[in-house]
Amino acid sequence: MDFFEVVTTRHSVRAFSAAAVEADKVRQILEAANLSPSAGNLQAYEIYVVTQPSRRTELAEAALQQDFIASAPIVFVFCAHPARSESKYGERGVRLYAVQDATIACCFAMLAATALGLATVWVGAFKDEAVRRVIGVPEGIVPVAMLPVGCAAEQPAPTSRRSLGQLVHQVDDGGENPKHQTQNKVDSINSISRLPQSF
């Protein structure tokens, strides 16, 4: 599967079969996460791997009764480790960079799982302290995202997306007021084609 096929294939799946995820696939997913970029290459995050059924059930409860979490054979919990980033970046590292590091690593893991033919769903709604208790993290480690992984037991329909015209803004190098420039939306695919061929 090439990269763009992985991106278009990935969907949020909330029903998993009982089939286990092979150890070599788990390792490949973790290795992909480990290759993700991070601020200052400090990797200010930690990954907790949860396979025990009772703990997966507790994670589902901590995630506001999202019971599908318990049905996945494995759940990765990505946590920010702010102290690793604070040493170089101070408060911004604590508040932002460590969280970014964790989320980027989770994205890499999600795409790696998809490339391996597995299903995933990003879970961000949960009670932080309850998750911390379930996975037993030390003080200062902050849960950011959970990623249940397994074999899909459903095939969800593709979801809609905003058009490029709604979300892409071209900032030109002309003499206009920069504040005004950021409001200029790329209004169609034709506008995209008029963008520079190289940057």
C-alpha positions as CSV (number, residue, x, y, z in Angstrom):
1,M,0.0,0.0,0.0
2,D,1.6,3.3,-1.0
3,F,1.2,6.4,1.3
4,F,-1.7,8.0,-0.4
5,E,-3.6,4.7,-0.5
6,V,-3.0,4.4,3.3
7,V,-4.4,7.9,3.8
8,T,-7.5,7.3,1.7
9,T,-8.0,3.8,3.2
10,R,-7.9,4.9,6.8
11,H,-11.3,5.3,8.5
12,S,-12.3,5.4,12.1
13,V,-13.5,1.9,13.1
14,R,-15.5,1.3,16.3
15,A,-16.1,-2.4,16.0
16,F,-13.3,-4.9,16.3
17,S,-13.1,-8.7,15.9
18,A,-11.6,-10.9,18.5
19,A,-8.6,-11.7,16.4
20,A,-5.3,-10.9,18.0
21,V,-2.7,-8.5,16.5
22,E,0.5,-10.3,15.7
23,A,3.6,-9.3,17.8
24,D,5.6,-8.4,14.7
25,K,2.8,-6.0,13.6
26,V,2.8,-4.4,17.1
27,R,6.5,-3.9,16.8
28,Q,6.2,-2.3,13.3
29,I,3.6,0.1,14.6
30,L,5.7,1.1,17.6
31,E,8.8,1.5,15.4
32,A,6.9,3.8,13.0
33,A,5.8,5.9,16.0
34,N,9.4,6.1,17.1
35,L,10.4,7.5,13.8
36,S,7.9,10.4,14.1
37,P,9.4,14.0,14.2
38,S,9.4,15.8,17.5
39,A,10.5,19.2,18.8
40,G,14.2,19.3,19.1
41,N,14.2,15.5,18.6
42,L,13.5,15.2,22.3
43,Q,10.6,12.8,21.8
44,A,8.7,14.2,24.7
45,Y,6.1,11.4,24.9
46,E,5.6,7.9,26.2
47,I,3.6,5.0,24.7
48,Y,1.7,2.6,27.0
49,V,0.5,-0.7,25.5
50,V,-2.6,-2.2,27.0
51,T,-3.7,-5.8,26.1
52,Q,-5.2,-7.1,29.4
53,P,-9.0,-7.3,28.9
54,S,-9.8,-5.9,32.3
55,R,-7.6,-2.9,31.8
56,R,-9.1,-2.3,28.3
57,T,-12.5,-2.3,30.0
58,E,-11.3,0.2,32.5
59,L,-10.0,2.4,29.7
60,A,-13.4,2.2,28.0
61,E,-15.0,3.4,31.3
62,A,-12.5,6.1,31.7
63,A,-13.3,7.2,28.1
64,L,-16.9,8.0,29.0
65,Q,-18.2,4.4,28.3
66,Q,-16.8,4.1,24.8
67,D,-17.2,0.4,25.0
68,F,-15.6,-0.3,21.6
69,I,-12.2,0.4,23.2
70,A,-12.5,-2.8,25.3
71,S,-13.3,-4.9,22.1
72,A,-10.0,-4.0,20.5
73,P,-7.3,-6.5,21.3
74,I,-4.7,-3.8,21.9
75,V,-4.9,-0.2,22.9
76,F,-1.9,2.2,22.7
77,V,-2.1,5.2,25.1
78,F,0.0,8.1,23.9
79,C,1.1,10.5,26.7
80,A,3.0,13.8,26.7
81,H,6.1,13.9,28.8
82,P,6.4,17.7,29.3
83,A,9.6,17.6,31.4
84,R,11.6,16.3,28.5
85,S,10.6,19.3,26.4
86,E,10.7,21.8,29.3
87,S,14.5,21.4,29.6
88,K,15.0,23.0,26.2
89,Y,11.9,25.0,25.5
90,G,10.5,26.0,28.8
91,E,6.8,26.7,29.2
92,R,6.0,26.4,25.5
93,G,7.6,23.0,25.5
94,V,5.4,22.0,28.4
95,R,2.2,23.5,27.1
96,L,2.5,22.7,23.4
97,Y,5.5,20.8,22.1
98,A,5.1,17.7,24.3
99,V,1.5,17.4,23.2
100,Q,2.4,17.9,19.6
101,D,5.1,15.2,19.9
102,A,2.6,12.7,21.3
103,T,-0.1,13.4,18.7
104,I,2.4,13.2,15.8
105,A,3.6,9.8,17.2
106,C,0.0,8.6,17.4
107,C,-0.7,9.7,13.8
108,F,2.4,7.7,12.6
109,A,1.1,4.6,14.6
110,M,-2.3,5.0,13.1
111,L,-1.1,5.1,9.5
112,A,1.3,2.3,10.2
113,A,-1.6,0.1,11.5
114,T,-3.6,1.0,8.4
115,A,-0.7,0.0,6.1
116,L,-0.6,-3.4,7.9
117,G,-4.3,-3.9,7.2
118,L,-5.5,-3.1,10.7
119,A,-8.3,-0.9,11.9
120,T,-7.9,2.0,14.3
121,V,-9.8,4.9,15.9
122,W,-8.5,8.0,17.6
123,V,-9.9,8.5,21.1
124,G,-9.4,11.9,22.7
125,A,-12.5,12.0,25.0
126,F,-11.6,10.6,28.4
127,K,-11.0,11.5,32.1
128,D,-7.3,12.1,32.4
129,E,-6.9,11.0,36.0
130,A,-8.9,7.8,35.4
131,V,-6.7,6.9,32.4
132,R,-3.5,7.6,34.4
133,R,-4.7,5.3,37.2
134,V,-5.5,2.5,34.7
135,I,-2.0,2.6,33.0
136,G,-0.1,3.5,36.2
137,V,1.8,6.5,34.8
138,P,4.1,8.5,37.1
139,E,3.4,12.1,38.1
140,G,3.9,14.5,35.2
141,I,2.9,12.2,32.4
142,V,-0.2,13.4,30.7
143,P,-2.5,11.1,28.6
144,V,-3.2,12.7,25.2
145,A,-4.8,10.1,23.0
146,M,-5.8,6.4,23.0
147,L,-5.5,4.3,19.8
148,P,-7.4,1.0,19.8
149,V,-6.1,-1.3,17.1
150,G,-7.4,-4.6,15.7
151,C,-9.1,-6.3,12.8
152,A,-12.2,-4.4,11.7
153,A,-15.6,-5.9,12.4
154,E,-17.4,-3.1,10.4
155,Q,-16.8,-1.2,7.2
156,P,-17.8,2.4,7.9
157,A,-18.8,4.6,5.0
158,P,-16.4,7.4,4.1
159,T,-17.0,10.6,6.0
160,S,-17.3,14.0,4.3
161,R,-14.5,16.6,4.3
162,R,-14.3,20.3,3.9
163,S,-13.4,21.3,0.4
164,L,-9.9,22.7,-0.3
165,G,-11.7,26.0,-1.1
166,Q,-13.0,26.1,2.5
167,L,-9.8,25.4,4.3
168,V,-6.8,26.5,2.1
169,H,-5.8,30.1,2.3
170,Q,-3.1,31.5,-0.1
171,V,-0.9,34.2,1.3
172,D,0.6,36.1,-1.6
173,D,3.8,38.1,-1.6
174,G,2.1,41.2,-2.9
175,G,1.9,44.6,-1.2
176,E,-1.5,43.9,0.4
177,N,-2.0,44.1,4.1
178,P,-1.0,40.7,5.5
179,K,-4.1,40.6,7.8
180,H,-6.2,40.9,4.7
181,Q,-4.2,38.3,2.8
182,T,-5.0,35.6,5.3
183,Q,-8.7,36.0,4.5
184,N,-8.3,35.2,0.8
185,K,-9.5,31.7,0.4
186,V,-8.5,29.5,-2.5
187,D,-12.0,29.3,-3.9
188,S,-11.7,26.4,-6.3
189,I,-9.5,23.6,-7.5
190,N,-8.7,25.9,-10.5
191,S,-7.2,28.3,-7.9
192,I,-5.1,25.5,-6.6
193,S,-3.8,24.9,-10.1
194,R,-2.6,28.5,-10.3
195,L,-0.4,28.1,-7.3
196,P,3.3,28.1,-8.0
197,Q,4.6,24.8,-9.3
198,S,7.5,25.0,-6.8
199,F,8.1,26.8,-3.5
